[in-house]
């Protein structure tokens, strides 16, 4: 721990060349899910005789895990880009890409005083927290992603304007390949359905990628930030609702008919926009959850049970053709 703190302190001091002294005065872990480790730091900085304490978050890159390969540089780049828009995201400060300091790449961002909900919204679509989250998500979807410099999120080899499903499913196909489940009967049939059945009104936009309730930071009923951008993509915005619907289906939250959820209903109420074809995007969310569950060691159980039944409810037999 002493060597780790000393190396990080030296790195941070190099980023603040005008400071007279820099020291880490507190380190603590924060709850995290399947993403990179989250470490809270208090950085004490003395400059011109004045000492200030700066609250920071350190995000070191995992070497492996269910969403591997992890790329904190990609997440840093996304957060830096959306930070220049109307999106509420924590300010990112420094990225160390080589691993020379801590043994793995990492980035540092500002730490906010906030509260987080559990994985699933504990309130209905008219609740103030989920409505605030829906409004924040609408801001994400409204980003002019090309102007913001987010075109690097497009997969290589698909050109500058791929279909939304091809653009977003690419990273999940790669994960399914690494886990050896892409040829699984259920996963393969669902992938074929998704690729041949994309809605005609699909359109490219910035997608957050992980809309579980815990990724919205609150003070009271006001959102102060949207976090965990590692699954951000350029795809159809409705995939954000499909992923939340899949989470709700699997973990016991409210799931409406035809792929609706608390989040999609709140979004429609806040924006006045009607979301069509949500059953398709809920099916895409279930495809993603097949990959996640395989990483947790439960892919066979889910693919052979609940997910199949839920796909039959959403789509009928056509998905398995």
LUMSE-884774 format. One line per 4 residues: number of its first residue (from 1); their letters; for each residue x, y, z of C-alpha. Coordinates in nm, 2 decimals, m for minus. Last residue first. Layout:
N
NUM) a) X/Y/Z ~ ... $
//
This chain:
321
321) xxxx) m3.64/m1.96/m3.64 ~ m3.58/m1.90/m3.27 ~ m3.69/m1.54/m3.26 ~ m4.01/m1.62/m3.46 $
317) xxxx) m4.15/m1.84/m3.18 ~ m4.33/m1.56/m3.00 ~ m4.14/m1.23/m2.96 ~ m4.18/m1.10/m2.61 $
313) xxxx) m4.33/m1.40/m2.43 ~ m4.11/m1.65/m2.62 ~ m3.81/m1.43/m2.54 ~ m3.91/m1.44/m2.17 $
309) xxxx) m3.94/m1.82/m2.17 ~ m3.60/m1.85/m2.33 ~ m3.44/m1.61/m2.08 ~ m3.59/m1.79/m1.79 $
305) xxxx) m3.47/m2.14/m1.86 ~ m3.20/m2.29/m2.08 ~ m3.02/m1.97/m2.15 ~ m3.04/m1.87/m1.78 $
301) xxxx) m2.90/m2.19/m1.64 ~ m2.63/m2.23/m1.91 ~ m2.51/m1.87/m1.87 ~ m2.47/m1.90/m1.49 $
297) xxxx) m2.09/m1.88/m1.45 ~ m2.08/m1.51/m1.39 ~ m1.93/m1.44/m1.73 ~ m2.20/m1.66/m1.88 $
293) xxxx) m2.45/m1.44/m1.70 ~ m2.30/m1.13/m1.86 ~ m2.31/m1.28/m2.21 ~ m2.67/m1.40/m2.17 $
289) xxxx) m2.75/m1.05/m2.03 ~ m2.64/m0.89/m2.35 ~ m2.87/m1.12/m2.55 ~ m3.14/m1.03/m2.30 $
285) xxxx) m3.09/m0.66/m2.36 ~ m3.11/m0.73/m2.74 ~ m3.45/m0.90/m2.67 ~ m3.56/m0.59/m2.47 $
281) xxxx) m3.46/m0.39/m2.78 ~ m3.69/m0.60/m3.00 ~ m3.97/m0.58/m2.75 ~ m3.93/m0.20/m2.74 $
277) xxxx) m4.06/m0.17/m3.10 ~ m4.19/0.19/m3.05 ~ m4.10/0.45/m2.79 ~ m4.35/0.74/m2.79 $
273) xxxx) m4.19/1.08/m2.72 ~ m4.35/1.32/m2.48 ~ m4.00/1.37/m2.33 ~ m4.08/1.33/m1.95 $
269) xxxx) m4.37/1.09/m1.99 ~ m4.20/0.88/m2.25 ~ m3.89/0.86/m2.05 ~ m4.08/0.76/m1.73 $
265) xxxx) m4.24/0.48/m1.92 ~ m3.91/0.37/m2.06 ~ m3.75/0.37/m1.71 ~ m4.03/0.19/m1.54 $
261) xxxx) m4.02/m0.08/m1.81 ~ m4.16/m0.16/m2.15 ~ m4.05/m0.46/m2.35 ~ m4.38/m0.56/m2.49 $
257) xxxx) m4.56/m0.55/m2.15 ~ m4.42/m0.40/m1.84 ~ m4.13/m0.51/m1.63 ~ m4.12/m0.41/m1.27 $
253) xxxx) m3.80/m0.54/m1.09 ~ m3.72/m0.90/m1.00 ~ m3.36/m0.94/m1.11 ~ m3.38/m1.11/m1.44 $
249) xxxx) m3.68/m0.93/m1.59 ~ m3.58/m0.59/m1.45 ~ m3.22/m0.63/m1.58 ~ m3.37/m0.72/m1.92 $
245) xxxx) m3.60/m0.41/m1.92 ~ m3.29/m0.20/m1.82 ~ m3.10/m0.33/m2.12 ~ m3.40/m0.27/m2.36 $
241) xxxx) m3.43/0.08/m2.23 ~ m3.07/0.17/m2.33 ~ m3.12/m0.03/m2.65 ~ m3.39/0.23/m2.74 $
237) xxxx) m3.12/0.48/m2.80 ~ m3.02/0.30/m3.13 ~ m2.65/0.26/m3.15 ~ m2.32/0.44/m3.10 $
233) xxxx) m2.17/0.30/m2.78 ~ m2.11/0.36/m2.41 ~ m2.03/0.03/m2.23 ~ m1.75/0.18/m2.02 $
229) xxxx) m1.96/0.49/m1.93 ~ m2.00/0.42/m1.56 ~ m2.15/0.74/m1.43 ~ m2.44/0.98/m1.48 $
225) xxxx) m2.41/1.29/m1.26 ~ m2.57/1.54/m1.02 ~ m2.93/1.41/m1.05 ~ m3.18/1.60/m0.83 $
221) xxxx) m3.42/1.40/m0.61 ~ m3.22/1.44/m0.29 ~ m2.86/1.48/m0.41 ~ m2.84/1.20/m0.67 $
217) xxxx) m2.59/0.99/m0.87 ~ m2.73/0.78/m1.15 ~ m2.53/0.46/m1.23 ~ m2.71/0.27/m0.95 $
213) xxxx) m3.03/0.28/m1.14 ~ m2.91/0.04/m1.41 ~ m2.88/0.21/m1.74 ~ m2.56/0.05/m1.87 $
209) xxxx) m2.50/0.13/m2.23 ~ m2.50/0.51/m2.24 ~ m2.61/0.52/m2.60 ~ m2.51/0.80/m2.83 $
205) xxxx) m2.73/0.80/m3.14 ~ m2.78/0.61/m3.46 ~ m3.13/0.55/m3.59 ~ m3.36/0.25/m3.61 $
201) xxxx) m3.70/0.33/m3.78 ~ m3.70/0.02/m3.99 ~ m3.68/m0.20/m3.68 ~ m3.39/m0.45/m3.68 $
197) xxxx) m3.52/m0.80/m3.76 ~ m3.24/m0.98/m3.95 ~ m2.95/m0.90/m3.72 ~ m3.15/m0.94/m3.40 $
193) xxxx) m3.30/m1.27/m3.50 ~ m2.96/m1.42/m3.60 ~ m2.82/m1.31/m3.26 ~ m3.11/m1.47/m3.08 $
189) xxxx) m3.06/m1.80/m3.26 ~ m2.68/m1.80/m3.19 ~ m2.73/m1.72/m2.82 ~ m3.00/m1.98/m2.77 $
185) xxxx) m2.81/m2.26/m2.94 ~ m2.47/m2.17/m2.80 ~ m2.24/m2.08/m3.09 ~ m2.16/m1.74/m2.93 $
181) xxxx) m2.11/m1.90/m2.60 ~ m1.73/m1.95/m2.60 ~ m1.66/m1.68/m2.34 ~ m1.42/m1.50/m2.58 $
177) xxxx) m1.67/m1.53/m2.87 ~ m1.96/m1.39/m2.65 ~ m1.74/m1.10/m2.56 ~ m1.67/m1.03/m2.93 $
173) xxxx) m2.03/m1.06/m3.02 ~ m2.11/m0.81/m2.74 ~ m1.86/m0.55/m2.88 ~ m2.02/m0.58/m3.23 $
169) xxxx) m2.38/m0.56/m3.11 ~ m2.37/m0.18/m3.10 ~ m2.27/m0.08/m3.45 ~ m2.44/m0.37/m3.61 $
165) xxxx) m2.76/m0.29/m3.43 ~ m2.74/0.07/m3.53 ~ m2.68/0.00/m3.90 ~ m2.34/0.12/m4.00 $
161) xxxx) m2.27/0.49/m4.08 ~ m1.90/0.57/m4.09 ~ m1.78/0.23/m4.22 ~ m1.82/m0.11/m4.06 $
157) xxxx) m1.45/m0.21/m4.05 ~ m1.38/m0.08/m3.71 ~ m1.67/m0.04/m3.47 ~ m1.81/0.31/m3.41 $
153) xxxx) m1.71/0.45/m3.07 ~ m1.43/0.66/m3.23 ~ m1.72/0.86/m3.37 ~ m1.74/1.03/m3.03 $
149) xxxx) m1.59/1.36/m3.14 ~ m1.86/1.58/m2.98 ~ m1.97/1.69/m3.33 ~ m2.01/1.33/m3.44 $
145) xxxx) m2.20/1.25/m3.12 ~ m2.45/1.53/m3.15 ~ m2.58/1.46/m2.80 ~ m2.96/1.42/m2.77 $
141) xxxx) m2.94/1.06/m2.64 ~ m2.74/1.17/m2.34 ~ m2.98/1.45/m2.26 ~ m3.27/1.21/m2.29 $
137) xxxx) m3.09/0.99/m2.03 ~ m3.08/1.29/m1.79 ~ m3.45/1.34/m1.83 ~ m3.51/0.97/m1.77 $
133) xxxx) m3.30/0.98/m1.46 ~ m3.49/1.27/m1.32 ~ m3.82/1.08/m1.39 ~ m3.67/0.78/m1.21 $
129) xxxx) m3.59/0.98/m0.91 ~ m3.92/1.18/m0.89 ~ m4.15/0.87/m0.91 ~ m4.40/0.88/m1.19 $
125) xxxx) m4.26/0.56/m1.35 ~ m4.30/0.36/m1.03 ~ m4.05/0.35/m0.75 ~ m3.78/0.11/m0.62 $
121) xxxx) m3.58/0.16/m0.94 ~ m3.35/m0.13/m1.00 ~ m2.98/m0.17/m0.91 ~ m3.01/0.02/m0.58 $
117) xxxx) m3.02/0.41/m0.58 ~ m2.70/0.62/m0.54 ~ m2.63/0.91/m0.30 ~ m2.41/1.21/m0.36 $
113) xxxx) m2.10/1.41/m0.28 ~ m1.91/1.41/m0.60 ~ m1.56/1.28/m0.67 ~ m1.36/1.44/m0.96 $
109) xxxx) m1.19/1.20/m1.19 ~ m0.86/1.00/m1.21 ~ m0.77/0.75/m1.48 ~ m0.60/0.42/m1.48 $
105) xxxx) m0.37/0.19/m1.68 ~ m0.22/m0.11/m1.49 ~ 0.10/m0.16/m1.30 ~ 0.04/0.14/m1.08 $
101) xxxx) 0.27/0.40/m1.24 ~ 0.41/0.23/m1.56 ~ 0.07/0.10/m1.66 ~ 0.11/0.29/m1.99 $
97) xxxx) m0.22/0.48/m2.03 ~ m0.23/0.72/m1.73 ~ m0.54/0.94/m1.77 ~ m0.59/1.26/m1.58 $
93) xxxx) m0.88/1.49/m1.49 ~ m1.23/1.36/m1.56 ~ m1.51/1.58/m1.46 ~ m1.81/1.38/m1.34 $
89) xxxx) m2.09/1.35/m1.60 ~ m2.41/1.55/m1.64 ~ m2.47/1.57/m2.02 ~ m2.51/1.92/m2.16 $
85) xxxx) m2.19/1.88/m2.37 ~ m1.82/1.93/m2.30 ~ m1.83/1.66/m2.03 ~ m1.96/1.42/m2.30 $
81) xxxx) m1.62/1.43/m2.47 ~ m1.41/1.39/m2.15 ~ m1.64/1.11/m2.03 ~ m1.60/0.92/m2.36 $
77) xxxx) m1.22/0.96/m2.37 ~ m1.19/0.85/m2.01 ~ m1.41/0.54/m2.08 ~ m1.19/0.45/m2.38 $
73) xxxx) m0.88/0.50/m2.17 ~ m1.02/0.28/m1.90 ~ m1.04/m0.01/m2.15 ~ m1.15/m0.34/m2.00 $
69) xxxx) m1.13/m0.65/m2.21 ~ m1.32/m0.78/m2.05 ~ m1.69/m0.74/m1.94 ~ m1.71/m1.05/m1.72 $
65) xxxx) m1.37/m1.00/m1.57 ~ m1.00/m0.96/m1.65 ~ m0.70/m0.73/m1.60 ~ m0.91/m0.46/m1.44 $
61) xxxx) m0.82/m0.10/m1.51 ~ m0.77/0.14/m1.22 ~ m1.04/0.40/m1.17 ~ m0.93/0.65/m0.90 $
57) xxxx) m1.19/0.89/m0.77 ~ m1.10/1.23/m0.63 ~ m1.20/1.48/m0.36 ~ m0.95/1.78/m0.35 $
53) xxxx) m0.83/1.90/m0.01 ~ m0.69/2.25/m0.02 ~ m0.39/2.41/0.15 ~ m0.30/2.77/0.09 $
49) xxxx) 0.07/2.88/0.12 ~ 0.09/2.97/m0.25 ~ m0.02/2.61/m0.33 ~ m0.06/2.32/m0.09 $
45) xxxx) m0.26/2.02/m0.22 ~ m0.42/1.75/m0.01 ~ m0.57/1.48/m0.22 ~ m0.86/1.28/m0.07 $
41) xxxx) m0.90/0.96/m0.26 ~ m1.20/0.73/m0.33 ~ m1.13/0.40/m0.51 ~ m1.36/0.24/m0.77 $
37) xxxx) m1.25/m0.09/m0.92 ~ m1.34/m0.14/m1.29 ~ m1.69/m0.26/m1.39 ~ m1.90/m0.55/m1.27 $
33) xxxx) m2.05/m0.38/m0.98 ~ m1.87/m0.13/m0.75 ~ m1.91/m0.02/m0.39 ~ m1.64/0.24/m0.29 $
29) xxxx) m1.30/0.17/m0.15 ~ m1.12/0.41/0.07 ~ m0.80/0.62/0.07 ~ m0.73/0.93/0.27 $
25) xxxx) m0.45/1.19/0.30 ~ m0.29/1.16/m0.04 ~ m0.02/1.42/m0.06 ~ 0.09/1.71/m0.28 $
21) xxxx) 0.32/1.99/m0.18 ~ 0.43/2.33/m0.32 ~ 0.19/2.30/m0.62 ~ 0.28/2.47/m0.94 $
17) xxxx) 0.37/2.14/m1.12 ~ 0.03/1.99/m1.06 ~ 0.02/1.69/m1.30 ~ 0.37/1.58/m1.18 $
13) xxxx) 0.24/1.59/m0.82 ~ m0.04/1.35/m0.92 ~ 0.22/1.10/m1.06 ~ 0.43/1.12/m0.74 $
9) xxxx) 0.13/1.07/m0.52 ~ 0.03/0.76/m0.73 ~ 0.37/0.61/m0.69 ~ 0.38/0.68/m0.31 $
5) xxxx) 0.03/0.55/m0.26 ~ 0.12/0.22/m0.43 ~ 0.45/0.19/m0.25 ~ 0.28/0.24/0.08 $
1) x) 0.00/0.00/0.00 $
//
